[in-house]
Amino acid sequence: MSPTRGMTATTEPATDRAGVFGRLASWSRHHRLLALLLWILTVAVITVGAQSAGSTYRNNFALPGTDSQAAADLLEQHGSAQAGGSVQIVFQSSDGLRDDRPAIEQFLDRVRGLPGVTDVRSPYADASAVSEDGTVGYATVVLDARAEDVPERDVRRIIDTAESAAPGGLTVELGGDVVRGAEEESGGGAEGAGMLAALVILVLLFGSVVAAALPLVTALFAVAGAIGLIALASHVFTVADFTPPIMMLVGLGVGVDYALLIFYRYRHELTHGADRQAATRTALDAAGRTVFFAGCTVIIALLGLVALGLGSLRGVALAVALTVLVTMAASLTLLPALLALFGKRIQRQVLKRSAKAQAKGREEGRRWRRLGSTVQRRPLPALLAAVLVLLALSAPALGMRLGFADAGNDPASSTSRRAYDLLAEGFGAGFNGPLLVVGRGDTAAAEQLRTTLTGTEGIAATTPPLPSADGTVFTVIAFPTTSPQDASTTRLVHTLRDDVLPRLAERSGVDYLVGGPTAATQDFADSVSVRIPLFVAIVVGLSALLLMLVFRSVLIPLKAALLNLLSIAAALGVITLVFQHGWFGVQPGPIEAFIPVMIFAIVFGLSMDYEVFLISRIHEEWQATKDHSLAVREGLAATGKVITAAAAIMIVVFAAFVLSPSRMLQQFGLGLAVAIFVDAVVIRCLIVPAVMQLFGRRAWWLPALLARRLPKLALERAADGTPTGQ
């Protein structure tokens, strides 16, 4: 039995019998120069407009309904100095700071005159700002805006002043979230390394630089257009500053992937006798449908993030969804035009390689057919072995601790990391994660709060009550005995909120709120954890419904959902081992709180891509032969090579971001790379053939009631141009 049953294009339907994607391909082919010119002009206009208007990326970590957000709002309303961002200027001298006071005060006077600075508190103004041995002290620079709203140029002036005018003979370092943000580097060479590796794989796959370049060019057009659109949209919507590298990461991987699926089908049609026009139309009518469906699934999964109700993620989700949409549009309209322009050269190369393969007796898909037969002979052992491996990889995810990296995870060469280490050395590990306990009341209530906090286990020290500008609100800063990322600090936050402060409130009649960056981080992590089940239910439910409509089956959507969840769990388990437990020399720390939901949204959609591509070919064979075992083998034989190549490209693109200096991008890139590897190699090559063999004919079962009520969709088209299975 030929592996290409249902794919051969020796007799093509007329254009008017083709589907919408086939007609779109015909238009792009006949108007190739116009289509290419429109894309060039569109991307150029968007890029020029974005560069002229600039971008206003800004982070919004507001969490309405949480204690930390209520505390921040209260401080801002009453003009408290703790409402603004701040910078810590840390001084160290092995001989002690006593004799350096004139030089330090003179230096701080210069800092007071910088833009954006509202106050500078000298280490000599408060005895608690100098360590017990007198070797480490810090000055607090209060800024006129919240940390996420402080202009980077103002922070750079403070850093430059410290580097150029710091007192001689002293170690001077700067800490604080605004300093960390100003120090963050770009993605480095990650994008270039990923693209180069993708080009190498494509050249090996197609044997032609021109053929290999087309998917990359399509992806680059899509990414450039999407990034420009989001830069413009940032003037209207809140878009986080870490969004562009994520868009580039996803856009490059998905763009090459979608274009490759269509191009591979085009190449297949050429080798089976179709002319270039028919090959383009058939490729878009078959693989184009798969790309459209897969792209819609990714977009649905990303938009499901809106259900989490976290403002900082909405902008990221919308931006990445737009990237996928533009990428899908480029694959369906730009790629056919490029195929028309370079079709002759590509056809010569394709037919030449095909002739050489036939001369050597190579049968396309032979190894994949053999793999399918091996799995089918013993489907249960293959299934159990693969599932056990994935469960073992997933197990560490059960202990995943969500949070955000702080200066303790920064490179040792950064001033924020050195300031962090000096403060921990001089004042204790918890000094870098202070808790701001806010309340309304008089001086007696404030002192009562300080006394209670000082006597609470897990708190090393407290400051005197700090009144707001109007005197109606006070803040006591409590320093834990443990570091910000320590699990004990998390327990302390919950103990204060659930036990210590409610009992104090009963006695004093004053309500207290625990805020500050450490508490806000925990609130964000808790909010994500609570809302993940709803998010997963929405995404899985909608995706399963779409698969049910396409394949007219109950078991296939359930299988797809469970296997996708398994691949995502395995990826989360791996990043937990690497980044939380410190494997391979990585600085241990929490997993960025939004990483699991972002990986889930993107991977679930991309996994559906391969699921649809493989199952649609099996379904095509099933429609033609009604031989289930044969359909599974031939479906795997027809798609194994392209799925593996597409996955390899996405893996190298995603894995390249592990080279990024950003811990967030490292986690994101590794998680996506592992998930795609597991999905393409373990699930699609072993588990899916085994499960489909065990299902047998029941794989296509759909209750009669549902069959009558559900609308009919299809991904394949028969020779007469009608959707198959209808």
Helices and strands as residue ranges (DSSP letters): G 15-17, H 20-30, H 32-53, H 67-77, G 81-83, E 86-92, G 98-100, H 101-112, E 117-121, G 123-125, G 127-129, E 136-143, G 147-149, H 152-165, E 171-175, H 177-183, H 190-206, H 209-233, H 243-271, H 276-303, G 304-308, H 311-329, I 330-334, H 335-341, H 343-359, H 366-377, H 379-394, G 395-399, E 402-403, G 407-409, H 415-427, G 429-432, E 435-440, H 443-454, E 459-462, E 466-467, E 473-480, H 487-495, I 496-500, H 501-508, E 512-515, H 517-551, H 555-575, I 576-580, G 583-585, E 591-592, H 595-625, H 628-656, G 657-659, H 663-677, I 678-687, H 688-695, G 696-700, H 704-709
